[in-house]
């Protein structure tokens, strides 16, 4: 594994930070740190590339829309469960 002292263990970086980086769910400073880390760590860069491929495949494969009544059905079930617990 590469030296990932600034970001913790590479496993932690791969598991948590790469997802947050891809989702743009980090501060600007953290995004910059992860970008620099990915530029210098082939292990984490490989994990990042793999996640990009997976996300791209999922986007291409998931073109089916949810049924119009799905939201209503879920909300009705939630309300029924809450009423049963009361």
PDB file with SEQRES, HELIX, SHEET and CRYST1 records, atoms N, CA, C and O in Angstrom:
SEQRES   1 A   86  UNK UNK UNK UNK UNK UNK UNK UNK UNK UNK UNK UNK UNK          
SEQRES   2 A   86  UNK UNK UNK UNK UNK UNK UNK UNK UNK UNK UNK UNK UNK          
SEQRES   3 A   86  UNK UNK UNK UNK UNK UNK UNK UNK UNK UNK UNK UNK UNK          
SEQRES   4 A   86  UNK UNK UNK UNK UNK UNK UNK UNK UNK UNK UNK UNK UNK          
SEQRES   5 A   86  UNK UNK UNK UNK UNK UNK UNK UNK UNK UNK UNK UNK UNK          
SEQRES   6 A   86  UNK UNK UNK UNK UNK UNK UNK UNK UNK UNK UNK UNK UNK          
SEQRES   7 A   86  UNK UNK UNK UNK UNK UNK UNK UNK                              
HELIX    1 AA1 UNK A   10  UNK A   12  1                                   3    
HELIX    2 AA2 UNK A   13  UNK A   17  3                                   5    
HELIX    3 AA3 UNK A   18  UNK A   22  1                                   5    
HELIX    4 AA4 UNK A   28  UNK A   40  1                                  13    
HELIX    5 AA5 UNK A   42  UNK A   61  1                                  20    
HELIX    6 AA6 UNK A   70  UNK A   85  1                                  16    
CRYST1    1.000    1.000    1.000  90.00  90.00  90.00 P 1           1          
ATOM      1  N   UNK A   1       0.831  -1.190   0.000  1.00  0.00           N  
ATOM      2  CA  UNK A   1       0.000   0.000   0.000  1.00  0.00           C  
ATOM      3  C   UNK A   1       0.868   1.243   0.000  1.00  0.00           C  
ATOM      4  O   UNK A   1       2.011   1.220   0.457  1.00  0.00           O  
ATOM      5  N   UNK A   2       0.330   2.296  -0.502  1.00  0.00           N  
ATOM      6  CA  UNK A   2       1.047   3.551  -0.560  1.00  0.00           C  
ATOM      7  C   UNK A   2       1.032   4.250   0.786  1.00  0.00           C  
ATOM      8  O   UNK A   2       0.278   3.888   1.690  1.00  0.00           O  
ATOM      9  N   UNK A   3       1.873   5.249   0.897  1.00  0.00           N  
ATOM     10  CA  UNK A   3       1.927   6.048   2.111  1.00  0.00           C  
ATOM     11  C   UNK A   3       0.767   7.039   2.095  1.00  0.00           C  
ATOM     12  O   UNK A   3       0.747   7.962   1.281  1.00  0.00           O  
ATOM     13  N   UNK A   4      -0.185   6.850   2.982  1.00  0.00           N  
ATOM     14  CA  UNK A   4      -1.386   7.688   3.021  1.00  0.00           C  
ATOM     15  C   UNK A   4      -1.505   8.394   4.362  1.00  0.00           C  
ATOM     16  O   UNK A   4      -2.605   8.520   4.900  1.00  0.00           O  
ATOM     17  N   UNK A   5      -0.399   8.849   4.899  1.00  0.00           N  
ATOM     18  CA  UNK A   5      -0.408   9.425   6.237  1.00  0.00           C  
ATOM     19  C   UNK A   5      -1.321  10.631   6.350  1.00  0.00           C  
ATOM     20  O   UNK A   5      -1.968  10.813   7.381  1.00  0.00           O  
ATOM     21  N   UNK A   6      -1.391  11.459   5.318  1.00  0.00           N  
ATOM     22  CA  UNK A   6      -2.203  12.671   5.438  1.00  0.00           C  
ATOM     23  C   UNK A   6      -3.693  12.367   5.458  1.00  0.00           C  
ATOM     24  O   UNK A   6      -4.476  13.167   5.970  1.00  0.00           O  
ATOM     25  N   UNK A   7      -4.093  11.241   4.917  1.00  0.00           N  
ATOM     26  CA  UNK A   7      -5.513  10.909   4.849  1.00  0.00           C  
ATOM     27  C   UNK A   7      -5.869   9.682   5.658  1.00  0.00           C  
ATOM     28  O   UNK A   7      -7.014   9.233   5.607  1.00  0.00           O  
ATOM     29  N   UNK A   8      -4.944   9.131   6.392  1.00  0.00           N  
ATOM     30  CA  UNK A   8      -5.204   7.888   7.111  1.00  0.00           C  
ATOM     31  C   UNK A   8      -4.863   6.708   6.227  1.00  0.00           C  
ATOM     32  O   UNK A   8      -4.235   6.864   5.180  1.00  0.00           O  
ATOM     33  N   UNK A   9      -5.270   5.554   6.644  1.00  0.00           N  
ATOM     34  CA  UNK A   9      -4.996   4.321   5.923  1.00  0.00           C  
ATOM     35  C   UNK A   9      -5.654   4.337   4.547  1.00  0.00           C  
ATOM     36  O   UNK A   9      -6.759   4.859   4.398  1.00  0.00           O  
ATOM     37  N   UNK A  10      -4.991   3.773   3.545  1.00  0.00           N  
ATOM     38  CA  UNK A  10      -5.553   3.713   2.196  1.00  0.00           C  
ATOM     39  C   UNK A  10      -6.909   3.011   2.194  1.00  0.00           C  
ATOM     40  O   UNK A  10      -7.803   3.415   1.452  1.00  0.00           O  
ATOM     41  N   UNK A  11      -7.080   1.972   3.007  1.00  0.00           N  
ATOM     42  CA  UNK A  11      -8.368   1.289   3.050  1.00  0.00           C  
ATOM     43  C   UNK A  11      -9.470   2.254   3.455  1.00  0.00           C  
ATOM     44  O   UNK A  11     -10.550   2.258   2.864  1.00  0.00           O  
ATOM     45  N   UNK A  12      -9.192   3.080   4.473  1.00  0.00           N  
ATOM     46  CA  UNK A  12     -10.171   4.072   4.891  1.00  0.00           C  
ATOM     47  C   UNK A  12     -10.444   5.066   3.770  1.00  0.00           C  
ATOM     48  O   UNK A  12     -11.592   5.443   3.532  1.00  0.00           O  
ATOM     49  N   UNK A  13      -9.399   5.483   3.091  1.00  0.00           N  
ATOM     50  CA  UNK A  13      -9.545   6.434   2.003  1.00  0.00           C  
ATOM     51  C   UNK A  13     -10.418   5.851   0.911  1.00  0.00           C  
ATOM     52  O   UNK A  13     -11.331   6.517   0.422  1.00  0.00           O  
ATOM     53  N   UNK A  14     -10.148   4.620   0.525  1.00  0.00           N  
ATOM     54  CA  UNK A  14     -10.937   3.984  -0.521  1.00  0.00           C  
ATOM     55  C   UNK A  14     -12.391   3.823  -0.116  1.00  0.00           C  
ATOM     56  O   UNK A  14     -13.295   4.150  -0.885  1.00  0.00           O  
ATOM     57  N   UNK A  15     -12.615   3.331   1.068  1.00  0.00           N  
ATOM     58  CA  UNK A  15     -13.970   3.003   1.488  1.00  0.00           C  
ATOM     59  C   UNK A  15     -14.823   4.249   1.655  1.00  0.00           C  
ATOM     60  O   UNK A  15     -15.976   4.263   1.224  1.00  0.00           O  
ATOM     61  N   UNK A  16     -14.297   5.272   2.258  1.00  0.00           N  
ATOM     62  CA  UNK A  16     -15.114   6.428   2.609  1.00  0.00           C  
ATOM     63  C   UNK A  16     -14.860   7.636   1.727  1.00  0.00           C  
ATOM     64  O   UNK A  16     -15.791   8.165   1.121  1.00  0.00           O  
ATOM     65  N   UNK A  17     -13.642   8.071   1.647  1.00  0.00           N  
ATOM     66  CA  UNK A  17     -13.339   9.345   1.000  1.00  0.00           C  
ATOM     67  C   UNK A  17     -13.571   9.333  -0.508  1.00  0.00           C  
ATOM     68  O   UNK A  17     -13.974  10.349  -1.073  1.00  0.00           O  
ATOM     69  N   UNK A  18     -13.326   8.216  -1.160  1.00  0.00           N  
ATOM     70  CA  UNK A  18     -13.513   8.186  -2.609  1.00  0.00           C  
ATOM     71  C   UNK A  18     -14.986   8.374  -2.960  1.00  0.00           C  
ATOM     72  O   UNK A  18     -15.311   9.082  -3.913  1.00  0.00           O  
ATOM     73  N   UNK A  19     -15.876   7.744  -2.195  1.00  0.00           N  
ATOM     74  CA  UNK A  19     -17.307   7.915  -2.444  1.00  0.00           C  
ATOM     75  C   UNK A  19     -17.722   9.362  -2.218  1.00  0.00           C  
ATOM     76  O   UNK A  19     -18.465   9.935  -3.013  1.00  0.00           O  
ATOM     77  N   UNK A  20     -17.242   9.941  -1.141  1.00  0.00           N  
ATOM     78  CA  UNK A  20     -17.562  11.335  -0.847  1.00  0.00           C  
ATOM     79  C   UNK A  20     -16.981  12.257  -1.907  1.00  0.00           C  
ATOM     80  O   UNK A  20     -17.602  13.253  -2.280  1.00  0.00           O  
ATOM     81  N   UNK A  21     -15.793  11.928  -2.391  1.00  0.00           N  
ATOM     82  CA  UNK A  21     -15.151  12.717  -3.442  1.00  0.00           C  
ATOM     83  C   UNK A  21     -15.989  12.658  -4.723  1.00  0.00           C  
ATOM     84  O   UNK A  21     -16.246  13.685  -5.350  1.00  0.00           O  
ATOM     85  N   UNK A  22     -16.406  11.464  -5.099  1.00  0.00           N  
ATOM     86  CA  UNK A  22     -17.219  11.305  -6.303  1.00  0.00           C  
ATOM     87  C   UNK A  22     -18.558  12.021  -6.193  1.00  0.00           C  
ATOM     88  O   UNK A  22     -19.076  12.537  -7.184  1.00  0.00           O  
ATOM     89  N   UNK A  23     -19.114  12.052  -4.994  1.00  0.00           N  
ATOM     90  CA  UNK A  23     -20.401  12.705  -4.764  1.00  0.00           C  
ATOM     91  C   UNK A  23     -20.267  14.201  -4.522  1.00  0.00           C  
ATOM     92  O   UNK A  23     -21.266  14.894  -4.331  1.00  0.00           O  
ATOM     93  N   UNK A  24     -19.025  14.703  -4.530  1.00  0.00           N  
ATOM     94  CA  UNK A  24     -18.753  16.113  -4.242  1.00  0.00           C  
ATOM     95  C   UNK A  24     -19.311  16.491  -2.867  1.00  0.00           C  
ATOM     96  O   UNK A  24     -19.833  17.590  -2.682  1.00  0.00           O  
ATOM     97  N   UNK A  25     -19.193  15.569  -1.907  1.00  0.00           N  
ATOM     98  CA  UNK A  25     -19.753  15.760  -0.569  1.00  0.00           C  
ATOM     99  C   UNK A  25     -18.675  16.129   0.446  1.00  0.00           C  
ATOM    100  O   UNK A  25     -18.787  15.801   1.627  1.00  0.00           O  
ATOM    101  N   UNK A  26     -17.649  16.801  -0.012  1.00  0.00           N  
ATOM    102  CA  UNK A  26     -16.553  17.210   0.858  1.00  0.00           C  
ATOM    103  C   UNK A  26     -16.337  18.711   0.716  1.00  0.00           C  
ATOM    104  O   UNK A  26     -16.799  19.329  -0.243  1.00  0.00           O  
ATOM    105  N   UNK A  27     -15.641  19.277   1.664  1.00  0.00           N  
ATOM    106  CA  UNK A  27     -15.278  20.690   1.557  1.00  0.00           C  
ATOM    107  C   UNK A  27     -14.294  20.851   0.401  1.00  0.00           C  
ATOM    108  O   UNK A  27     -13.697  19.882  -0.067  1.00  0.00           O  
ATOM    109  N   UNK A  28     -14.141  22.074  -0.041  1.00  0.00           N  
ATOM    110  CA  UNK A  28     -13.193  22.356  -1.134  1.00  0.00           C  
ATOM    111  C   UNK A  28     -11.794  21.898  -0.760  1.00  0.00           C  
ATOM    112  O   UNK A  28     -11.083  21.328  -1.587  1.00  0.00           O  
ATOM    113  N   UNK A  29     -11.396  22.146   0.479  1.00  0.00           N  
ATOM    114  CA  UNK A  29     -10.070  21.735   0.932  1.00  0.00           C  
ATOM    115  C   UNK A  29      -9.933  20.208   0.896  1.00  0.00           C  
ATOM    116  O   UNK A  29      -8.917  19.688   0.435  1.00  0.00           O  
ATOM    117  N   UNK A  30     -10.948  19.498   1.377  1.00  0.00           N  
ATOM    118  CA  UNK A  30     -10.897  18.033   1.360  1.00  0.00           C  
ATOM    119  C   UNK A  30     -10.895  17.491  -0.065  1.00  0.00           C  
ATOM    120  O   UNK A  30     -10.202  16.516  -0.356  1.00  0.00           O  
ATOM    121  N   UNK A  31     -11.667  18.118  -0.957  1.00  0.00           N  
ATOM    122  CA  UNK A  31     -11.668  17.692  -2.359  1.00  0.00           C  
ATOM    123  C   UNK A  31     -10.268  17.830  -2.950  1.00  0.00           C  
ATOM    124  O   UNK A  31      -9.796  16.943  -3.662  1.00  0.00           O  
ATOM    125  N   UNK A  32      -9.608  18.948  -2.649  1.00  0.00           N  
ATOM    126  CA  UNK A  32      -8.245  19.163  -3.137  1.00  0.00           C  
ATOM    127  C   UNK A  32      -7.276  18.134  -2.571  1.00  0.00           C  
ATOM    128  O   UNK A  32      -6.410  17.627  -3.285  1.00  0.00           O  
ATOM    129  N   UNK A  33      -7.428  17.824  -1.266  1.00  0.00           N  
ATOM    130  CA  UNK A  33      -6.548  16.832  -0.642  1.00  0.00           C  
ATOM    131  C   UNK A  33      -6.736  15.451  -1.260  1.00  0.00           C  
ATOM    132  O   UNK A  33      -5.763  14.744  -1.520  1.00  0.00           O  
ATOM    133  N   UNK A  34      -7.982  15.072  -1.491  1.00  0.00           N  
ATOM    134  CA  UNK A  34      -8.247  13.760  -2.097  1.00  0.00           C  
ATOM    135  C   UNK A  34      -7.702  13.727  -3.521  1.00  0.00           C  
ATOM    136  O   UNK A  34      -7.115  12.725  -3.929  1.00  0.00           O  
ATOM    137  N   UNK A  35      -7.885  14.797  -4.280  1.00  0.00           N  
ATOM    138  CA  UNK A  35      -7.364  14.861  -5.650  1.00  0.00           C  
ATOM    139  C   UNK A  35      -5.850  14.678  -5.642  1.00  0.00           C  
ATOM    140  O   UNK A  35      -5.315  13.907  -6.439  1.00  0.00           O  
ATOM    141  N   UNK A  36      -5.158  15.378  -4.751  1.00  0.00           N  
ATOM    142  CA  UNK A  36      -3.705  15.237  -4.656  1.00  0.00           C  
ATOM    143  C   UNK A  36      -3.326  13.812  -4.264  1.00  0.00           C  
ATOM    144  O   UNK A  36      -2.362  13.251  -4.785  1.00  0.00           O  
ATOM    145  N   UNK A  37      -4.087  13.236  -3.348  1.00  0.00           N  
ATOM    146  CA  UNK A  37      -3.812  11.873  -2.916  1.00  0.00           C  
ATOM    147  C   UNK A  37      -3.989  10.895  -4.075  1.00  0.00           C  
ATOM    148  O   UNK A  37      -3.148  10.022  -4.289  1.00  0.00           O  
ATOM    149  N   UNK A  38      -5.080  11.041  -4.818  1.00  0.00           N  
ATOM    150  CA  UNK A  38      -5.322  10.149  -5.951  1.00  0.00           C  
ATOM    151  C   UNK A  38      -4.221  10.276  -7.008  1.00  0.00           C  
ATOM    152  O   UNK A  38      -3.866   9.298  -7.665  1.00  0.00           O  
ATOM    153  N   UNK A  39      -3.691  11.481  -7.162  1.00  0.00           N  
ATOM    154  CA  UNK A  39      -2.610  11.701  -8.124  1.00  0.00           C  
ATOM    155  C   UNK A  39      -1.317  10.997  -7.708  1.00  0.00           C  
ATOM    156  O   UNK A  39      -0.477  10.681  -8.551  1.00  0.00           O  
ATOM    157  N   UNK A  40      -1.162  10.754  -6.399  1.00  0.00           N  
ATOM    158  CA  UNK A  40       0.094  10.171  -5.925  1.00  0.00           C  
ATOM    159  C   UNK A  40      -0.032   8.740  -5.406  1.00  0.00           C  
ATOM    160  O   UNK A  40       0.976   8.135  -5.043  1.00  0.00           O  
ATOM    161  N   UNK A  41      -1.222   8.195  -5.362  1.00  0.00           N  
ATOM    162  CA  UNK A  41      -1.426   6.856  -4.793  1.00  0.00           C  
ATOM    163  C   UNK A  41      -2.082   5.952  -5.839  1.00  0.00           C  
ATOM    164  O   UNK A  41      -3.290   6.041  -6.056  1.00  0.00           O  
ATOM    165  N   UNK A  42      -1.308   5.091  -6.482  1.00  0.00           N  
ATOM    166  CA  UNK A  42      -1.877   4.234  -7.521  1.00  0.00           C  
ATOM    167  C   UNK A  42      -2.961   3.285  -7.004  1.00  0.00           C  
ATOM    168  O   UNK A  42      -3.898   2.965  -7.735  1.00  0.00           O  
ATOM    169  N   UNK A  43      -2.844   2.834  -5.759  1.00  0.00           N  
ATOM    170  CA  UNK A  43      -3.859   1.931  -5.210  1.00  0.00           C  
ATOM    171  C   UNK A  43      -5.214   2.632  -5.117  1.00  0.00           C  
ATOM    172  O   UNK A  43      -6.229   2.101  -5.567  1.00  0.00           O  
ATOM    173  N   UNK A  44      -5.218   3.811  -4.539  1.00  0.00           N  
ATOM    174  CA  UNK A  44      -6.464   4.556  -4.386  1.00  0.00           C  
ATOM    175  C   UNK A  44      -6.978   5.058  -5.742  1.00  0.00           C  
ATOM    176  O   UNK A  44      -8.187   5.091  -5.971  1.00  0.00           O  
ATOM    177  N   UNK A  45      -6.068   5.446  -6.635  1.00  0.00           N  
ATOM    178  CA  UNK A  45      -6.471   5.884  -7.970  1.00  0.00           C  
ATOM    179  C   UNK A  45      -7.143   4.739  -8.723  1.00  0.00           C  
ATOM    180  O   UNK A  45      -8.110   4.958  -9.452  1.00  0.00           O  
ATOM    181  N   UNK A  46      -6.639   3.530  -8.550  1.00  0.00           N  
ATOM    182  CA  UNK A  46      -7.262   2.361  -9.173  1.00  0.00           C  
ATOM    183  C   UNK A  46      -8.653   2.105  -8.624  1.00  0.00           C  
ATOM    184  O   UNK A  46      -9.570   1.761  -9.370  1.00  0.00           O  
ATOM    185  N   UNK A  47      -8.807   2.271  -7.330  1.00  0.00           N  
ATOM    186  CA  UNK A  47     -10.119   2.110  -6.694  1.00  0.00           C  
ATOM    187  C   UNK A  47     -11.090   3.181  -7.189  1.00  0.00           C  
ATOM    188  O   UNK A  47     -12.264   2.901  -7.432  1.00  0.00           O  
ATOM    189  N   UNK A  48     -10.594   4.401  -7.334  1.00  0.00           N  
ATOM    190  CA  UNK A  48     -11.397   5.500  -7.858  1.00  0.00           C  
ATOM    191  C   UNK A  48     -11.854   5.186  -9.286  1.00  0.00           C  
ATOM    192  O   UNK A  48     -13.028   5.354  -9.618  1.00  0.00           O  
ATOM    193  N   UNK A  49     -10.922   4.731 -10.127  1.00  0.00           N  
ATOM    194  CA  UNK A  49     -11.265   4.403 -11.509  1.00  0.00           C  
ATOM    195  C   UNK A  49     -12.312   3.295 -11.567  1.00  0.00           C  
ATOM    196  O   UNK A  49     -13.243   3.363 -12.370  1.00  0.00           O  
ATOM    197  N   UNK A  50     -12.166   2.280 -10.726  1.00  0.00           N  
ATOM    198  CA  UNK A  50     -13.132   1.185 -10.681  1.00  0.00           C  
ATOM    199  C   UNK A  50     -14.511   1.697 -10.293  1.00  0.00           C  
ATOM    200  O   UNK A  50     -15.511   1.314 -10.901  1.00  0.00           O  
ATOM    201  N   UNK A  51     -14.571   2.553  -9.294  1.00  0.00           N  
ATOM    202  CA  UNK A  51     -15.862   3.101  -8.864  1.00  0.00           C  
ATOM    203  C   UNK A  51     -16.492   3.943  -9.970  1.00  0.00           C  
ATOM    204  O   UNK A  51     -17.712   3.932 -10.134  1.00  0.00           O  
ATOM    205  N   UNK A  52     -15.679   4.670 -10.729  1.00  0.00           N  
ATOM    206  CA  UNK A  52     -16.196   5.447 -11.858  1.00  0.00           C  
ATOM    207  C   UNK A  52     -16.815   4.533 -12.913  1.00  0.00           C  
ATOM    208  O   UNK A  52     -17.880   4.839 -13.451  1.00  0.00           O  
ATOM    209  N   UNK A  53     -16.159   3.423 -13.208  1.00  0.00           N  
ATOM    210  CA  UNK A  53     -16.677   2.459 -14.182  1.00  0.00           C  
ATOM    211  C   UNK A  53     -17.992   1.866 -13.689  1.00  0.00           C  
ATOM    212  O   UNK A  53     -18.947   1.743 -14.455  1.00  0.00           O  
ATOM    213  N   UNK A  54     -18.040   1.500 -12.412  1.00  0.00           N  
ATOM    214  CA  UNK A  54     -19.259   0.922 -11.842  1.00  0.00           C  
ATOM    215  C   UNK A  54     -20.405   1.921 -11.908  1.00  0.00           C  
ATOM    216  O   UNK A  54     -21.512   1.572 -12.317  1.00  0.00           O  
ATOM    217  N   UNK A  55     -20.145   3.152 -11.512  1.00  0.00           N  
ATOM    218  CA  UNK A  55     -21.197   4.168 -11.544  1.00  0.00           C  
ATOM    219  C   UNK A  55     -21.686   4.420 -12.962  1.00  0.00           C  
ATOM    220  O   UNK A  55     -22.881   4.610 -13.187  1.00  0.00           O  
ATOM    221  N   UNK A  56     -20.783   4.422 -13.896  1.00  0.00           N  
ATOM    222  CA  UNK A  56     -21.162   4.625 -15.294  1.00  0.00           C  
ATOM    223  C   UNK A  56     -22.039   3.476 -15.792  1.00  0.00           C  
ATOM    224  O   UNK A  56     -23.036   3.706 -16.477  1.00  0.00           O  
ATOM    225  N   UNK A  57     -21.670   2.245 -15.449  1.00  0.00           N  
ATOM    226  CA  UNK A  57     -22.457   1.078 -15.861  1.00  0.00           C  
ATOM    227  C   UNK A  57     -23.849   1.112 -15.234  1.00  0.00           C  
ATOM    228  O   UNK A  57     -24.837   0.789 -15.892  1.00  0.00           O  
ATOM    229  N   UNK A  58     -23.924   1.496 -13.984  1.00  0.00           N  
ATOM    230  CA  UNK A  58     -25.225   1.576 -13.310  1.00  0.00           C  
ATOM    231  C   UNK A  58     -26.096   2.645 -13.973  1.00  0.00           C  
ATOM    232  O   UNK A  58     -27.286   2.421 -14.198  1.00  0.00           O  
ATOM    233  N   UNK A  59     -25.520   3.791 -14.285  1.00  0.00           N  
ATOM    234  CA  UNK A  59     -26.291   4.856 -14.944  1.00  0.00           C  
ATOM    235  C   UNK A  59     -26.836   4.397 -16.288  1.00  0.00           C  
ATOM    236  O   UNK A  59     -27.985   4.680 -16.626  1.00  0.00           O  
ATOM    237  N   UNK A  60     -26.018   3.693 -17.050  1.00  0.00           N  
ATOM    238  CA  UNK A  60     -26.461   3.207 -18.356  1.00  0.00           C  
ATOM    239  C   UNK A  60     -27.540   2.141 -18.226  1.00  0.00           C  
ATOM    240  O   UNK A  60     -28.426   2.047 -19.076  1.00  0.00           O  
ATOM    241  N   UNK A  61     -27.473   1.346 -17.178  1.00  0.00           N  
ATOM    242  CA  UNK A  61     -28.383   0.226 -17.014  1.00  0.00           C  
ATOM    243  C   UNK A  61     -29.690   0.603 -16.340  1.00  0.00           C  
ATOM    244  O   UNK A  61     -30.685  -0.110 -16.478  1.00  0.00           O  
ATOM    245  N   UNK A  62     -29.703   1.682 -15.633  1.00  0.00           N  
ATOM    246  CA  UNK A  62     -30.875   2.049 -14.834  1.00  0.00           C  
ATOM    247  C   UNK A  62     -31.667   3.159 -15.513  1.00  0.00           C  
ATOM    248  O   UNK A  62     -31.719   4.284 -15.017  1.00  0.00           O  
ATOM    249  N   UNK A  63     -32.268   2.847 -16.621  1.00  0.00           N  
ATOM    250  CA  UNK A  63     -33.056   3.854 -17.325  1.00  0.00           C  
ATOM    251  C   UNK A  63     -34.544   3.715 -17.037  1.00  0.00           C  
ATOM    252  O   UNK A  63     -35.334   4.575 -17.426  1.00  0.00           O  
ATOM    253  N   UNK A  64     -34.927   2.648 -16.363  1.00  0.00           N  
ATOM    254  CA  UNK A  64     -36.330   2.407 -16.054  1.00  0.00           C  
ATOM    255  C   UNK A  64     -36.793   3.362 -14.954  1.00  0.00           C  
ATOM    256  O   UNK A  64     -36.120   3.528 -13.937  1.00  0.00           O  
ATOM    257  N   UNK A  65     -37.938   3.977 -15.170  1.00  0.00           N  
ATOM    258  CA  UNK A  65     -38.498   4.895 -14.187  1.00  0.00           C  
ATOM    259  C   UNK A  65     -39.359   4.132 -13.192  1.00  0.00           C  
ATOM    260  O   UNK A  65     -39.970   3.117 -13.526  1.00  0.00           O  
ATOM    261  N   UNK A  66     -39.394   4.637 -11.967  1.00  0.00           N  
ATOM    262  CA  UNK A  66     -40.260   4.049 -10.942  1.00  0.00           C  
ATOM    263  C   UNK A  66     -41.715   4.363 -11.297  1.00  0.00           C  
ATOM    264  O   UNK A  66     -42.001   5.389 -11.913  1.00  0.00           O  
ATOM    265  N   UNK A  67     -42.622   3.482 -10.907  1.00  0.00           N  
ATOM    266  CA  UNK A  67     -44.045   3.743 -11.174  1.00  0.00           C  
ATOM    267  C   UNK A  67     -44.495   5.041 -10.515  1.00  0.00           C  
ATOM    268  O   UNK A  67     -44.001   5.407  -9.448  1.00  0.00           O  
ATOM    269  N   UNK A  68     -45.422   5.725 -11.146  1.00  0.00           N  
ATOM    270  CA  UNK A  68     -45.911   7.009 -10.641  1.00  0.00           C  
ATOM    271  C   UNK A  68     -46.460   6.906  -9.221  1.00  0.00           C  
ATOM    272  O   UNK A  68     -46.298   7.833  -8.427  1.00  0.00           O  
ATOM    273  N   UNK A  69     -47.103   5.797  -8.896  1.00  0.00           N  
ATOM    274  CA  UNK A  69     -47.757   5.667  -7.598  1.00  0.00           C  
ATOM    275  C   UNK A  69     -46.826   5.144  -6.507  1.00  0.00           C  
ATOM    276  O   UNK A  69     -47.283   4.918  -5.386  1.00  0.00           O  
ATOM    277  N   UNK A  70     -45.558   4.946  -6.788  1.00  0.00           N  
ATOM    278  CA  UNK A  70     -44.636   4.380  -5.803  1.00  0.00           C  
ATOM    279  C   UNK A  70     -44.508   5.270  -4.563  1.00  0.00           C  
ATOM    280  O   UNK A  70     -44.594   4.782  -3.436  1.00  0.00           O  
ATOM    281  N   UNK A  71     -44.305   6.555  -4.768  1.00  0.00           N  
ATOM    282  CA  UNK A  71     -44.146   7.465  -3.631  1.00  0.00           C  
ATOM    283  C   UNK A  71     -45.393   7.440  -2.748  1.00  0.00           C  
ATOM    284  O   UNK A  71     -45.292   7.362  -1.523  1.00  0.00           O  
ATOM    285  N   UNK A  72     -46.557   7.507  -3.370  1.00  0.00           N  
ATOM    286  CA  UNK A  72     -47.812   7.480  -2.615  1.00  0.00           C  
ATOM    287  C   UNK A  72     -47.949   6.181  -1.839  1.00  0.00           C  
ATOM    288  O   UNK A  72     -48.354   6.189  -0.676  1.00  0.00           O  
ATOM    289  N   UNK A  73     -47.617   5.079  -2.468  1.00  0.00           N  
ATOM    290  CA  UNK A  73     -47.715   3.768  -1.828  1.00  0.00           C  
ATOM    291  C   UNK A  73     -46.779   3.675  -0.617  1.00  0.00           C  
ATOM    292  O   UNK A  73     -47.169   3.167   0.435  1.00  0.00           O  
ATOM    293  N   UNK A  74     -45.570   4.156  -0.765  1.00  0.00           N  
ATOM    294  CA  UNK A  74     -44.600   4.126   0.344  1.00  0.00           C  
ATOM    295  C   UNK A  74     -45.080   4.996   1.490  1.00  0.00           C  
ATOM    296  O   UNK A  74     -45.022   4.584   2.648  1.00  0.00           O  
ATOM    297  N   UNK A  75     -45.555   6.202   1.177  1.00  0.00           N  
ATOM    298  CA  UNK A  75     -46.039   7.095   2.231  1.00  0.00           C  
ATOM    299  C   UNK A  75     -47.243   6.502   2.956  1.00  0.00           C  
ATOM    300  O   UNK A  75     -47.360   6.637   4.174  1.00  0.00           O  
ATOM    301  N   UNK A  76     -48.132   5.853   2.225  1.00  0.00           N  
ATOM    302  CA  UNK A  76     -49.287   5.207   2.854  1.00  0.00           C  
ATOM    303  C   UNK A  76     -48.839   4.107   3.814  1.00  0.00           C  
ATOM    304  O   UNK A  76     -49.396   3.971   4.904  1.00  0.00           O  
ATOM    305  N   UNK A  77     -47.852   3.334   3.422  1.00  0.00           N  
ATOM    306  CA  UNK A  77     -47.336   2.273   4.295  1.00  0.00           C  
ATOM    307  C   UNK A  77     -46.686   2.856   5.553  1.00  0.00           C  
ATOM    308  O   UNK A  77     -46.861   2.327   6.650  1.00  0.00           O  
ATOM    309  N   UNK A  78     -45.944   3.938   5.385  1.00  0.00           N  
ATOM    310  CA  UNK A  78     -45.303   4.580   6.538  1.00  0.00           C  
ATOM    311  C   UNK A  78     -46.360   5.071   7.518  1.00  0.00           C  
ATOM    312  O   UNK A  78     -46.244   4.859   8.725  1.00  0.00           O  
ATOM    313  N   UNK A  79     -47.388   5.727   6.997  1.00  0.00           N  
ATOM    314  CA  UNK A  79     -48.457   6.237   7.857  1.00  0.00           C  
ATOM    315  C   UNK A  79     -49.189   5.088   8.549  1.00  0.00           C  
ATOM    316  O   UNK A  79     -49.547   5.202   9.722  1.00  0.00           O  
ATOM    317  N   UNK A  80     -49.412   3.999   7.845  1.00  0.00           N  
ATOM    318  CA  UNK A  80     -50.080   2.832   8.444  1.00  0.00           C  
ATOM    319  C   UNK A  80     -49.232   2.237   9.550  1.00  0.00           C  
ATOM    320  O   UNK A  80     -49.758   1.859  10.597  1.00  0.00           O  
ATOM    321  N   UNK A  81     -47.921   2.146   9.335  1.00  0.00           N  
ATOM    322  CA  UNK A  81     -47.028   1.596  10.366  1.00  0.00           C  
ATOM    323  C   UNK A  81     -46.982   2.492  11.594  1.00  0.00           C  
ATOM    324  O   UNK A  81     -46.972   2.006  12.725  1.00  0.00           O  
ATOM    325  N   UNK A  82     -46.953   3.802  11.368  1.00  0.00           N  
ATOM    326  CA  UNK A  82     -46.951   4.751  12.486  1.00  0.00           C  
ATOM    327  C   UNK A  82     -48.250   4.633  13.276  1.00  0.00           C  
ATOM    328  O   UNK A  82     -48.228   4.651  14.507  1.00  0.00           O  
ATOM    329  N   UNK A  83     -49.378   4.512  12.582  1.00  0.00           N  
ATOM    330  CA  UNK A  83     -50.668   4.392  13.237  1.00  0.00           C  
ATOM    331  C   UNK A  83     -50.761   3.091  14.035  1.00  0.00           C  
ATOM    332  O   UNK A  83     -51.363   3.063  15.108  1.00  0.00           O  
ATOM    333  N   UNK A  84     -50.176   2.032  13.523  1.00  0.00           N  
ATOM    334  CA  UNK A  84     -50.201   0.733  14.213  1.00  0.00           C  
ATOM    335  C   UNK A  84     -49.364   0.777  15.485  1.00  0.00           C  
ATOM    336  O   UNK A  84     -49.688   0.115  16.471  1.00  0.00           O  
ATOM    337  N   UNK A  85     -48.284   1.560  15.461  1.00  0.00           N  
ATOM    338  CA  UNK A  85     -47.403   1.669  16.637  1.00  0.00           C  
ATOM    339  C   UNK A  85     -48.000   2.585  17.705  1.00  0.00           C  
ATOM    340  O   UNK A  85     -47.632   2.486  18.875  1.00  0.00           O  
ATOM    341  N   UNK A  86     -48.903   3.461  17.322  1.00  0.00           N  
ATOM    342  CA  UNK A  86     -49.459   4.439  18.269  1.00  0.00           C  
ATOM    343  C   UNK A  86     -50.446   3.827  19.228  1.00  0.00           C  
ATOM    344  O   UNK A  86     -50.994   4.526  20.080  1.00  0.00           O  
TER     345      UNK A  86                                                      
END                                                                             
